């Protein structure tokens, strides 16, 4: 808890910060005020784990009063309208877009902005009329500009696919033409239903603006039969629900505190540190559900857009690369050496088992979900999630084969970023072939950073390099730009080694 003088000084710093917009100051001041509250009650050991960096709550605040991530089922409100917002059911295409815009303004999250815009092709297709493609692109362009200008946060995410539609194609055309940070975009790919021509358009868009991210729809939908969305930094969560909280275990710190060999780490230390992480998670969940009243009073719950039994909690991990080094020594490298990769797989498998065994109150299926957390700008000297260390990535095929074995163990999301040489623009089919081969190898998600784009991917969100260059002298209207700038400085983000890929990796006959 901050004393009054400290609170006043920090508040003044925010109020007078020249690079922060009004909305950015407001959000930071709210977080500062929230942290005047006492933290949910923890044991001394869990308090020390938080204070020492073993466990990280991602600055969610001392008194959680809204879930971290919400994925409303917007289709309910389009069909039924909203009493709270005084909205009639959508009658046509323009109604549907207007109602979505109003709904987004009333959906909270940890960022204060919505993180989920919905599966836009599925949401809008029932209202699409016989307008021309040119007119459809004009309407989607206005919609896209609205999202970027009113929800300026790189964690806000739209989904399309896996089926073909005029709306999905329009979204891809417009997104590539505008090259905006918002919305972040995921394409759900299913080889059984996605035509080659649509995947070709996805690859062309990636070459132009590094979007969309590609999700392995058959794998993810098997984990979420109720439906799912991809939000924020490529987190997969139940549709009509979300995640109460995301608390993460720093595996680098965990392994460095261990005194012994890898086998004893797996059998003792890891479980102890997992238990401390769970204690923090449970305390936060209980405060949110039992004391904040969010699920009792939100119109999103009352009107059926959200269901408390579809909420989970995310057990995040990061620092796999440094964990391996701490346990085996720096003579072997994760991503390159079989011994290092096998240890990483063993630790992640044990984590999955521990998380799967632990009852977690108020969570879907009474369990939290394991998550490879994509990192934050303050992570200095530790690698995001289960990724290979930045700047030390092997060639693309070797990279895929190193990380694919554990992707299936992260139901709430895992992402690896593949830096690609700009020459791929002459051969976008290589993006298609690598994605198909990677999904056959067990990858859950595929994310590319093609060299030469102004839009680049940081942890999972997008920033424009040109915005980073302007940030110090004039700030940025996009709230996540400052995080991207810090990541460039702290992580060597631009040091990722761009690889040349060909279509030699498990290509399939075209459909």
HELIX and SHEET records of a PDB file:
HELIX    1   1 UNK A    4  UNK A   15  1                                  12    
HELIX    2   2 UNK A   22  UNK A   34  1                                  13    
HELIX    3   3 UNK A   44  UNK A   52  1                                   9    
HELIX    4   4 UNK A   74  UNK A   80  1                                   7    
HELIX    5   5 UNK A   93  UNK A  105  1                                  13    
HELIX    6   6 UNK A  120  UNK A  125  1                                   6    
HELIX    7   7 UNK A  133  UNK A  150  1                                  18    
HELIX    8   8 UNK A  166  UNK A  178  1                                  13    
HELIX    9   9 UNK A  196  UNK A  209  1                                  14    
HELIX   10  10 UNK A  217  UNK A  223  1                                   7    
HELIX   11  11 UNK A  251  UNK A  257  1                                   7    
HELIX   12  12 UNK A  262  UNK A  264  1                                   3    
HELIX   13  13 UNK A  265  UNK A  269  3                                   5    
HELIX   14  14 UNK A  270  UNK A  286  1                                  17    
HELIX   15  15 UNK A  287  UNK A  292  3                                   6    
HELIX   16  16 UNK A  294  UNK A  297  1                                   4    
HELIX   17  17 UNK A  299  UNK A  302  1                                   4    
HELIX   18  18 UNK A  308  UNK A  310  5                                   3    
HELIX   19  19 UNK A  320  UNK A  328  1                                   9    
HELIX   20  20 UNK A  338  UNK A  357  1                                  20    
HELIX   21  21 UNK A  364  UNK A  366  5                                   3    
HELIX   22  22 UNK A  396  UNK A  407  1                                  12    
HELIX   23  23 UNK A  422  UNK A  426  5                                   5    
HELIX   24  24 UNK A  429  UNK A  440  1                                  12    
HELIX   25  25 UNK A  465  UNK A  474  1                                  10    
HELIX   26  26 UNK A  481  UNK A  491  1                                  11    
HELIX   27  27 UNK A  493  UNK A  495  5                                   3    
SHEET    1   A 3 UNK A  55  UNK A  56  0                                        
SHEET    2   A 3 UNK A 241  UNK A 250 -1                                        
SHEET    3   A 3 UNK A  69  UNK A  71 -1                                        
SHEET    1   B 4 UNK A  55  UNK A  56  0                                        
SHEET    2   B 4 UNK A 241  UNK A 250 -1                                        
SHEET    3   B 4 UNK A 311  UNK A 318  1                                        
SHEET    4   B 4 UNK A 369  UNK A 372  1                                        
SHEET    1   C 6 UNK A 116  UNK A 119  0                                        
SHEET    2   C 6 UNK A 157  UNK A 161  1                                        
SHEET    3   C 6 UNK A 184  UNK A 189  1                                        
SHEET    4   C 6 UNK A 213  UNK A 216  1                                        
SHEET    5   C 6 UNK A 445  UNK A 450 -1                                        
SHEET    6   C 6 UNK A 417  UNK A 420  1                                        
SHEET    1   D 2 UNK A 228  UNK A 231  0                                        
SHEET    2   D 2 UNK A 235  UNK A 238 -1                                        
SHEET    1   E 2 UNK A 455  UNK A 457  0                                        
SHEET    2   E 2 UNK A 462  UNK A 464 -1                                        
END                                                                             
